[in-house]
Amino acid sequence: MKIRYSGPVELHEPVHRCQYRVIYADTDTGGVVYYGNYLRLFEIGRTEFMRSRLRVSYRELEAQGIILPVVESYVRYKAPARYDDLLEICSSLGGYSRISIRFHHEIKCCRSGRLLVRGFTIHAATDRSGSLTRLPGGLYSGIGRLAESG
């Protein structure tokens, strides 16, 4: 699965699911989750996807000198989340190349099942100085195996 920079945001198996309860600090004065906080929820989903599906943590990548900054993001807001809502964050691999990974995300309300947000983030592999570098071989091959199994 090569990385695509356009097209629909769709989840592909395997999908990692985790839950998050909205705290008061996540909301704006209108009582709904502030729009920028959804990218933080995407990060929670992506981090847990990598930990559970790829068996690697950001801490381990950083120890190898690899940083995965966000280079592109997209969020489509469908409905608001509110304080104390229990959310389900769904994350999957959207594509990859030797130097980047794309993750797809959906956030739903657990109570109603309603889709609240859909989007993606693209991450480039860099070294500590910010120069592009290749994904570590083990991570790259693990992503490949995961993409083929889905």
N, C-alpha and C positions, 0 to 999 in steps of 0.2 A: 504494500500500500504506500505509494509515494505521496508526499504531502501535496495537498491541493489548497490553493489560496482563495478559492471561491466555491460557490455551490452551497447546497443546503447543509445545515447543522443537524446531523443525525447521529444518534448513539448507535454504536456497533458493539456486539458482544466481543469480549467480555466487558460488562458494565459494572463499575464499582458503585455501590450505594452506601451512603452514610447519612446520619441524621444530625440536625443542628436546631437548637431551640433559639429563637430570636430573643436577644436581650434588649433592654431598654436603650442602651448606648448605640444599638444598630439603627434606631429609628430617628426620623426627622421630626420637626414640630407638627407635622400633619399626622403623626402616629404610624407612619408606614416605614418600611426599611428604606433607608437612604440609598439612592441608586448606585453610588460608588461602592457600597458594601457588598454588592453581588460579586464583584471581582475577588473580594476576600473569600467569599463562600466558594467561588471557583477554585481558589488556591487550596482551601481545605479539601475539596474533592480531588484535586490533582495530586496533592501530597499523599492522601490516603490511597489513591489509585496506584501511585508508584510504589508505595510501601507494600500493598497487598498483592498487586498483580505483577509487578516487575521485581519485587523483593529488593528494592533499593530505596534509600532515604536521601533527602537533600543533604543531610549532614555527611553521608558517605561520599556523595558526589563532590561536595566542597572539600573533603579531605583529599580527594584526588586532584584538586585544583580546577574542577569544572563548576561553572555557574550557569544556570538556565534562566536568564532574564526574559521577561515578556517582551516580545518585539511587535506583537500585534494582538488586538483583542476586539471582540465584537459581542454585544449584548443586545438581545431583543426582549424587551419588557412586555409581558402579556397581562399580568395582574399583580396587585400589591401583596406583599407579606406584611404582617403586623406583629407588634410586640407579643411575645409568648407563643406565637405560632411554632409548631414543630414542622421543620422542613426536611425533605429528602433531597440530598444532593447526589445526582447521578452523573458519573464521569466515564468517558471512554476515550480510546485512542482515535484520533481523527486522521492521522497520517504522520509520516516521518520521512526524513532524509538523513544523510550522514551528519548534518550539522543542526538539524532542528526537529522539534516534535510539536505536533498540533493535538490539543485535547478538546473534546466536545463536552459540553455540560448542559444539564437541565436541572432546574430546581422546581420541585413540586411541593404543594401543601399536603402534609400527611393526612390531615383530617378530611379534606375534600377530594384529594387526588388531582386537584387542578394544577395545570402547568402555569408557573409564575414567570419563569425566565428561561431562555435558551441562548447559548452562545458558545464561543470558542476562545482559546488563547493559543498563541504560537510562541514557542520558546527557542531561542538560538543557543547553542552551546558556545560558551566563551571560556577563556582562561581568566585568571585573576586580573590581568591587565585590560580585559575587555575585548581582546582579539578573538575572532571566530576560531573555533577549533572543532575537531570531530568529536562526536559522542564516543565515550569509551567503548571498546570492542564488545565487552560483556553486556553493556546496556543496549547497544545497537542490535546485537544478535537476539537479546531477550525481547526487544520490541518486535523484531521480525518474527520470532516464534509466536508471540502473542497475536500479532496481526494475522498470521496464517491460520491460527487456531480459531479465530472469531469468525 
